Structure formats: structure tokens, C-alpha cells
């Protein structure tokens, strides 16, 4: 299982993704999602009504973000 990381700045959202969301399950971390609700790291599919967007950087630091999604967001070709 991948460990969540606390980003120092708000991670970018590449053009083909909708944004950052986390499942409402206990202990879930934030993932990038596309318009179909699929994460680029292929860990899970997030339903719009069963997930939450971050309000600010503090949410991302508290709950953590998927390291694979962070690396994908930092790629220059995305």
C-alpha cells in the first residue's frame, strides 16, 4: 500500500484531469481524477457523490496525497 505524502504547495492540475478528490472512506488520500472519475495511478475510481475536493492546502497536508498522482501532476507533458 502506498503511503500518502503531505505536499508543501498545492499541486497543479494537468489539463486532462478534473482536479484533486479523496474518497469519503476513513484514511483515504487525495488523488487526481479525470472526468470519468478514474485516477491516473489506477488505484481506484472515485464517484462524485462519494468523494470530496480539498478546500485548501491544509486539507491536502492533513489527509495526504497519492505520491504517484503527485508525480503525474509534475510532468511537463501533461
Secondary structure, DSSP 8 states (H G I E B T S, - for coil): ----B--SS-----TT--EEEEESSTT--EEEE-TTSB-TT-S-B--GGGEEE-SSHHHHHHH-B-HHHHHHHH-TT-
